[in-house]
Amino acid sequence: MNATATALDPGVRAQLENLVAQHRQLDDGPLLLALTYDPPRALGDLFLFEVVEGFGDGDVSPERNLFEVTFESTAGFPMSRGQRLHLVLTNPDEFRAAASEGWQAFQELRDAVAGDQADVLYSDATGRQLLELIR
């Protein structure tokens, strides 16, 4: 995975890096891993995947889905017309379950990584271990 994998405009990449830096400062739990990826299901949209310690009280989704929320363009995070930001969040235990059980969201992420359509924006030591589950 490299900086050119997702073919992000440098300005968009900087916005995502700033957003990740803000998330690292939140008190909700430490950010362990953040990456941007480009799945085929919403062409032109931005995707940011984050693993946060304690997210969702550390629970594993009984529906076997990762939490995803979408955002439209705002003054603080401008995007192209019609473009959305998909923020996909999980915790380490849920991420491991998604990997071992082959959840659809995990497969989408793995396919993006395998297709060189993903780029790591942040990882700590735990995040690097989790990243190996994707590779």
BAPATOR-463420 format. One line per 10 residues: their letters; for each residue x, y, z of C-alpha. Coordinates in steps of 0.1 Angstrom, whole numbers, always signed. Layout:
<torros>
a> X:Y:Z; ...;
</torros>
This chain:
<torros>
mnatataldp> +0:+0:+0; +14:+33:-10; +5:+70:-12; -6:+67:-48; -27:+36:-44; -60:+53:-40; -51:+81:-65; -62:+108:-40; -59:+144:-49; -32:+158:-26;
gvraqlenlv> -58:+183:-11; -82:+154:-3; -54:+134:+12; -44:+163:+34; -81:+166:+46; -82:+129:+55; -48:+131:+73; -61:+161:+93; -93:+142:+101; -73:+113:+113;
aqhrqlddgp> -51:+136:+134; -83:+150:+150; -95:+115:+157; -62:+106:+174; -69:+134:+199; -104:+122:+209; -109:+108:+244; -132:+80:+232; -103:+55:+229; -70:+54:+212;
lllaltydpp> -69:+52:+174; -50:+21:+164; -53:+20:+126; -66:+44:+99; -66:+38:+62; -83:+51:+32; -95:+27:+5; -114:+27:-27; -140:-1:-30; -161:-5:-62;
ralgdlflfe> -195:-1:-45; -195:+38:-43; -172:+51:-70; -160:+86:-64; -168:+85:-27; -141:+87:+0; -137:+58:+25; -119:+61:+58; -116:+29:+79; -105:+32:+116;
vvegfgdgdv> -99:+8:+144; -105:+24:+177; -98:+8:+211; -131:+4:+229; -153:+16:+200; -189:+3:+205; -180:-7:+241; -157:-33:+226; -186:-54:+214; -188:-75:+183;
spernlfevt> -218:-68:+160; -244:-96:+162; -253:-86:+126; -217:-92:+115; -215:-57:+100; -189:-30:+107; -204:+4:+117; -205:+28:+88; -218:+63:+86; -217:+87:+57;
festagfpms> -212:+124:+56; -220:+150:+29; -197:+179:+22; -193:+205:+50; -174:+238:+54; -149:+219:+75; -146:+190:+51; -154:+201:+16; -159:+175:-11; -170:+174:-47;
rgqrlhlvlt> -206:+178:-55; -224:+145:-48; -194:+130:-31; -197:+115:+4; -173:+104:+31; -179:+69:+44; -164:+65:+79; -162:+28:+88; -154:+21:+125; -146:-9:+146;
npdefraaas> -127:-21:+176; -99:-47:+177; -120:-76:+189; -147:-70:+162; -120:-65:+136; -105:-99:+145; -140:-115:+143; -146:-99:+109; -113:-112:+97; -117:-148:+110;
egwqafqelr> -154:-150:+98; -149:-133:+65; -175:-105:+70; -185:-87:+38; -170:-54:+50; -137:-71:+58; -136:-87:+24; -142:-54:+8; -113:-39:+27; -91:-69:+20;
davagdqadv> -99:-67:-18; -90:-30:-18; -56:-37:-1; -49:-66:-25; -58:-45:-54; -35:-17:-43; -65:+6:-37; -57:+14:+0; -33:+36:+19; -25:+35:+56;
lysdatgrql> -28:+70:+71; -19:+60:+107; -10:+29:+127; +5:+22:+161; +20:-11:+171; -14:-28:+176; -26:-13:+143; +3:-28:+125; -6:-62:+139; -42:-58:+128;
lelir> -31:-47:+94; -14:-80:+89; -49:-96:+91; -58:-77:+60; -27:-86:+40;
</torros>
